[in-house]
Amino acid sequence: MKQKNIFLLFVILLCFLIFSCDDGLFYPSLKVVNPPVSGYARAITSVVLVGYEFLNLNITPGNSQTFILKNGMPGGYNNINVTVGYYPYFISNKFNFSNGKTTTITLRQSLGEGSPYYNNPKLE
């Protein structure tokens, strides 16, 4: 009887751990970085990729935000076009994703003269 109770407790604990681990372990995630820059830079206002639209964002220079992609990857995992809006501009690039891993993208921008990204932004 005691062994049966221990087994039942183990099963309940295991179920609790499995169903409470909704922290992105089984999903890909996307981290969007807007690094600090010298000169004027814009906040990231949107991020769009196949199956996802993150709108009305305010990722200011020096900050980042991570999104767990819980709806899966309807466009596959490789060469996924990601478009970042930083009002009034948009920039795109292709990235690869993996389940349980975070893909980090960085908006390189600057309106300050002398910066390598002066009027030449990049999404890396």
N, C-alpha and C positions, 0 to 999 in steps of 0.2 A: 504494500500500500504506500509506504514512504517513497519507494523508488518511482512509483507511478505519479505521485505529486511532484517530485523533483523534475521528472520528464515533462509534465504538463507546464510547470513553471518555466522550464527552459524553452518550450515551444512558444509560450506567450511572450516571453522576453525577446526571442528571435523575431517574432512577427512585429512586435513593437519597434524594434530596431530597424527592420526592413522598411516598414511603412512610415516611419518618422524621419527617415533619411532623405528628405526631399530638398536637399541643398545643392543639387546640381551634379552629384556624383555620376549619374547616368545620362546626363544631358551635356551637349556642348554649351559653352558660354562665350560671350563676346564682351571683351573689355575695350571701351572706347576712351582714349587718352587725349586730352587737350593740354599739352605741356606748357609750362610758363615760357614766355618769350619776351625779348626786349622789343620795345615799340608796341604799337597797338595790335591787338589780336581779337578775333571774334569768338563768341561762345558757340559751341555746337548746339544746334537746335533740333536736329533730327538725324535718325539713323534708319536706313531702309535696306533690307535684304529679302530674298525670296521667302515669303510666308510671314514676314515681320515688318511692322512699321512702329518705330518709337518716335513719337512726335511731341512737340511742346517741351523739349528738353532745354536745359540751361547748364551745359557743362562748360564752365568758364575756364580760361587759361589757368593751368596749374592744378586742374582737377580731372577726375575720371569717373566712369560709371560702368558697372558690369551688369550684363543682361543674361539670364539663364534662358536658353532656347528650348523651352519645355514642349513645344509643338513639333519637335523633330526638325529635320532638314529636308523640306520638300524638293529642293533643287539639288540634292546630293550634298556631299561633304567637300568636294574639291572645286576650285576655281569659282567660288561664289562671289558674285558682284555685290559689294557693299557700297552704298551711297551715303555720304555724310553731308548734312546741310549745316552751313554756318552763314547765317543770313547776310546778304541775299544770295550767297553762292552755294554751289554743290560740287562735290568732288567724289569720284568713284575709283575703286580698285578691286582686284580679285584676291580672295583669301581662301585658305583651306581650314577646315574644322575637323574636330575629332570628339567623339563621345567622352565625357568626363574631363575634357581639357578646355582651357581657356585660350581663345585666339585673341591676341591683343593687337589693336590697330591704333595708330597714332596720327593725328592731324598735324602736319608741319606747316606752319603759316607765320607770316609776319608782314606787317606793313611798314616796318622800320627799315630805312635804308641801311645797307651794309649787311643785312642778314642774307644767308644763302637762299632763304625762302621768300625774300622780298618780291611780291607780285608773282611768285612761283610756288604755290602751295603743293604739298604732296600728301598722299594718304599711304602710310607705310604700315 
